[in-house]
Amino acid sequence: MEARARKVAQKEAEKERKQRELEDEFWKEDDKNMLKKLQRKEKKQKKKTDQLEKKKESQHLAEEEMSSI
């Protein structure tokens, strides 16, 4: 009885997973122009965060140098 219940639960979980995959595939962005736009946006954001990190690091080094003097 328990084995049958587990088997049914497993089938339902597999069915739900397949349904989610189909839904994800439906909403997947496949417009090339939109994908390029998103890539440019991500690249720009990454560049901005890198610049901020670099600025913080140089500021930290400058403060460290000033405190050592």
FIMAR-395808 format. One record per residue: residue number from 1; chain; x, y negated, z of N, C-alpha, C, CB in turn. Coordinates in steps of 0.05 Angstrom, whole numbers. Glycine has a CB too. Example, Ala and Ser with C-alpha at 12.3 -4.5 7.8 and 13.67 -1.06 7.14 Angstrom:
// FIMAR-395808
+-----+-------+--------+--------+--------+--------+--------+--------+--------+--------+--------+--------+--------+--------+
:   n : chain :    nc1 :    nc2 :    nc3 :   cac1 :   cac2 :   cac3 :    cc1 :    cc2 :    cc3 :   cbc1 :   cbc2 :   cbc3 :
+-----+-------+--------+--------+--------+--------+--------+--------+--------+--------+--------+--------+--------+--------+
:   1 :     A :    264 :    114 :    156 :    246 :     90 :    156 :    264 :     66 :    156 :    226 :     89 :    181 :
:   2 :     A :    257 :     45 :    142 :    273 :     21 :    143 :    258 :     -1 :    157 :    282 :     12 :    114 :
+-----+-------+--------+--------+--------+--------+--------+--------+--------+--------+--------+--------+--------+--------+
//
This chain:
// FIMAR-395808
+-----+-------+--------+--------+--------+--------+--------+--------+--------+--------+--------+--------+--------+--------+
:   n : chain :    nc1 :    nc2 :    nc3 :   cac1 :   cac2 :   cac3 :    cc1 :    cc2 :    cc3 :   cbc1 :   cbc2 :   cbc3 :
+-----+-------+--------+--------+--------+--------+--------+--------+--------+--------+--------+--------+--------+--------+
:   1 :     A :     17 :     24 :      0 :      0 :      0 :      0 :     17 :    -25 :      0 :    -19 :      0 :     24 :
:   2 :     A :     38 :    -25 :     18 :     56 :    -48 :     19 :     72 :    -51 :     -7 :     75 :    -45 :     43 :
:   3 :     A :     80 :    -29 :    -18 :     96 :    -29 :    -42 :     79 :    -41 :    -65 :    105 :     -1 :    -50 :
:   4 :     A :     54 :    -34 :    -66 :     36 :    -44 :    -86 :     32 :    -75 :    -83 :      8 :    -30 :    -85 :
:   5 :     A :     30 :    -84 :    -58 :     27 :   -113 :    -53 :     52 :   -128 :    -61 :     21 :   -117 :    -23 :
:   6 :     A :     76 :   -116 :    -55 :    101 :   -129 :    -63 :    103 :   -130 :    -94 :    125 :   -113 :    -52 :
:   7 :     A :     95 :   -109 :   -107 :     96 :   -108 :   -136 :     78 :   -129 :   -148 :     88 :    -80 :   -146 :
:   8 :     A :     54 :   -132 :   -137 :     36 :   -153 :   -147 :     47 :   -181 :   -142 :      8 :   -150 :   -133 :
:   9 :     A :     58 :   -185 :   -119 :     70 :   -211 :   -112 :     94 :   -217 :   -131 :     80 :   -211 :    -82 :
:  10 :     A :    109 :   -196 :   -137 :    132 :   -200 :   -154 :    123 :   -207 :   -183 :    150 :   -174 :   -155 :
:  11 :     A :    102 :   -194 :   -192 :     91 :   -200 :   -219 :     81 :   -228 :   -220 :     69 :   -180 :   -226 :
:  12 :     A :     67 :   -237 :   -199 :     56 :   -264 :   -198 :     79 :   -285 :   -197 :     38 :   -268 :   -173 :
:  13 :     A :    100 :   -279 :   -183 :    123 :   -297 :   -182 :    136 :   -299 :   -209 :    144 :   -288 :   -161 :
:  14 :     A :    139 :   -277 :   -223 :    150 :   -277 :   -250 :    133 :   -292 :   -270 :    155 :   -248 :   -260 :
:  15 :     A :    107 :   -289 :   -267 :     88 :   -303 :   -284 :     89 :   -333 :   -279 :     59 :   -293 :   -279 :
:  16 :     A :     91 :   -341 :   -254 :     93 :   -369 :   -247 :    119 :   -381 :   -258 :     92 :   -373 :   -217 :
:  17 :     A :    141 :   -366 :   -256 :    167 :   -375 :   -266 :    166 :   -380 :   -296 :    189 :   -355 :   -259 :
:  18 :     A :    154 :   -361 :   -310 :    152 :   -364 :   -339 :    135 :   -388 :   -346 :    139 :   -338 :   -352 :
:  19 :     A :    113 :   -393 :   -331 :     96 :   -416 :   -336 :    111 :   -442 :   -332 :     71 :   -415 :   -317 :
:  20 :     A :    128 :   -443 :   -310 :    144 :   -467 :   -305 :    164 :   -471 :   -328 :    159 :   -464 :   -279 :
:  21 :     A :    176 :   -450 :   -338 :    195 :   -452 :   -360 :    181 :   -463 :   -385 :    208 :   -425 :   -367 :
:  22 :     A :    157 :   -453 :   -391 :    142 :   -463 :   -414 :    136 :   -493 :   -411 :    116 :   -447 :   -418 :
:  23 :     A :    128 :   -500 :   -387 :    121 :   -528 :   -381 :    146 :   -546 :   -384 :    109 :   -531 :   -353 :
:  24 :     A :    169 :   -537 :   -374 :    193 :   -552 :   -376 :    201 :   -555 :   -405 :    216 :   -538 :   -360 :
:  25 :     A :    198 :   -534 :   -420 :    205 :   -535 :   -449 :    187 :   -555 :   -463 :    202 :   -507 :   -462 :
:  26 :     A :    162 :   -556 :   -456 :    143 :   -575 :   -468 :    151 :   -604 :   -463 :    115 :   -570 :   -458 :
:  27 :     A :    160 :   -610 :   -439 :    166 :   -637 :   -432 :    195 :   -644 :   -438 :    161 :   -642 :   -402 :
:  28 :     A :    210 :   -625 :   -448 :    239 :   -630 :   -455 :    240 :   -652 :   -477 :    253 :   -604 :   -464 :
:  29 :     A :    259 :   -670 :   -472 :    263 :   -692 :   -492 :    280 :   -682 :   -514 :    276 :   -717 :   -478 :
:  30 :     A :    270 :   -683 :   -539 :    286 :   -673 :   -561 :    289 :   -694 :   -583 :    273 :   -648 :   -573 :
:  31 :     A :    281 :   -719 :   -578 :    285 :   -741 :   -597 :    314 :   -749 :   -595 :    266 :   -765 :   -590 :
:  32 :     A :    328 :   -747 :   -618 :    357 :   -752 :   -618 :    363 :   -781 :   -610 :    368 :   -747 :   -646 :
:  33 :     A :    348 :   -800 :   -619 :    353 :   -828 :   -612 :    349 :   -832 :   -582 :    334 :   -846 :   -628 :
:  34 :     A :    329 :   -820 :   -571 :    324 :   -823 :   -542 :    346 :   -810 :   -526 :    297 :   -811 :   -535 :
:  35 :     A :    356 :   -787 :   -536 :    378 :   -773 :   -522 :    403 :   -790 :   -523 :    383 :   -746 :   -535 :
:  36 :     A :    409 :   -802 :   -545 :    432 :   -820 :   -547 :    429 :   -843 :   -529 :    436 :   -829 :   -576 :
:  37 :     A :    405 :   -855 :   -527 :    400 :   -877 :   -510 :    405 :   -869 :   -481 :    371 :   -888 :   -513 :
:  38 :     A :    395 :   -846 :   -473 :    399 :   -836 :   -446 :    429 :   -831 :   -440 :    383 :   -811 :   -441 :
:  39 :     A :    443 :   -820 :   -459 :    472 :   -816 :   -456 :    487 :   -842 :   -452 :    483 :   -800 :   -479 :
:  40 :     A :    480 :   -862 :   -468 :    493 :   -888 :   -465 :    487 :   -900 :   -438 :    483 :   -907 :   -487 :
:  41 :     A :    462 :   -897 :   -429 :    454 :   -908 :   -403 :    470 :   -894 :   -381 :    424 :   -904 :   -399 :
:  42 :     A :    473 :   -868 :   -382 :    488 :   -853 :   -362 :    517 :   -861 :   -362 :    485 :   -823 :   -367 :
:  43 :     A :    528 :   -864 :   -386 :    556 :   -871 :   -389 :    561 :   -899 :   -377 :    565 :   -871 :   -418 :
:  44 :     A :    542 :   -917 :   -383 :    545 :   -945 :   -372 :    543 :   -944 :   -342 :    522 :   -962 :   -384 :
:  45 :     A :    525 :   -929 :   -331 :    522 :   -926 :   -302 :    547 :   -915 :   -289 :    497 :   -909 :   -295 :
:  46 :     A :    558 :   -894 :   -302 :    583 :   -881 :   -292 :    606 :   -901 :   -292 :    590 :   -856 :   -308 :
:  47 :     A :    608 :   -916 :   -313 :    629 :   -936 :   -315 :    626 :   -957 :   -293 :    629 :   -950 :   -343 :
:  48 :     A :    602 :   -966 :   -288 :    597 :   -986 :   -267 :    604 :   -975 :   -240 :    567 :   -994 :   -268 :
:  49 :     A :    597 :   -950 :   -234 :    604 :   -939 :   -208 :    634 :   -935 :   -205 :    590 :   -912 :   -204 :
:  50 :     A :    648 :   -927 :   -227 :    677 :   -925 :   -227 :    690 :   -952 :   -221 :    687 :   -914 :   -253 :
:  51 :     A :    680 :   -973 :   -233 :    690 :   -999 :   -229 :    687 :  -1008 :   -200 :    677 :  -1020 :   -247 :
:  52 :     A :    663 :  -1002 :   -188 :    658 :  -1009 :   -160 :    677 :   -994 :   -142 :    629 :  -1003 :   -153 :
:  53 :     A :    681 :   -968 :   -147 :    699 :   -952 :   -131 :    728 :   -963 :   -133 :    699 :   -923 :   -140 :
:  54 :     A :    736 :   -970 :   -157 :    763 :   -981 :   -161 :    766 :  -1008 :   -146 :    768 :   -985 :   -191 :
:  55 :     A :    745 :  -1024 :   -147 :    746 :  -1050 :   -134 :    748 :  -1046 :   -103 :    721 :  -1067 :   -141 :
:  56 :     A :    732 :  -1028 :    -92 :    733 :  -1022 :    -64 :    760 :  -1012 :    -55 :    711 :  -1002 :    -56 :
:  57 :     A :    772 :   -995 :    -72 :    798 :   -983 :    -66 :    819 :  -1005 :    -66 :    805 :   -961 :    -86 :
:  58 :     A :    819 :  -1023 :    -86 :    839 :  -1044 :    -87 :    835 :  -1064 :    -64 :    837 :  -1059 :   -114 :
:  59 :     A :    810 :  -1069 :    -57 :    804 :  -1086 :    -34 :    815 :  -1074 :     -8 :    774 :  -1092 :    -32 :
:  60 :     A :    811 :  -1048 :     -5 :    820 :  -1034 :     18 :    851 :  -1035 :     20 :    810 :  -1005 :     18 :
:  61 :     A :    864 :  -1031 :     -3 :    893 :  -1032 :     -4 :    903 :  -1060 :      3 :    903 :  -1023 :    -31 :
:  62 :     A :    890 :  -1080 :     -7 :    898 :  -1108 :     -2 :    895 :  -1114 :     28 :    881 :  -1127 :    -19 :
:  63 :     A :    873 :  -1105 :     40 :    869 :  -1110 :     69 :    890 :  -1095 :     85 :    841 :  -1100 :     77 :
:  64 :     A :    896 :  -1071 :     76 :    916 :  -1054 :     90 :    944 :  -1068 :     89 :    918 :  -1026 :     78 :
:  65 :     A :    950 :  -1079 :     66 :    976 :  -1092 :     62 :    977 :  -1118 :     79 :    980 :  -1099 :     32 :
:  66 :     A :    955 :  -1132 :     80 :    954 :  -1157 :     95 :    957 :  -1151 :    125 :    928 :  -1172 :     90 :
:  67 :     A :    945 :  -1129 :    134 :    947 :  -1122 :    163 :    975 :  -1112 :    170 :    926 :  -1100 :    170 :
:  68 :     A :    989 :  -1100 :    151 :   1016 :  -1091 :    156 :   1036 :  -1114 :    157 :   1024 :  -1070 :    136 :
:  69 :     A :   1030 :  -1136 :    144 :   1047 :  -1160 :    144 :   1044 :  -1175 :    168 :   1042 :  -1177 :    119 :
+-----+-------+--------+--------+--------+--------+--------+--------+--------+--------+--------+--------+--------+--------+
//
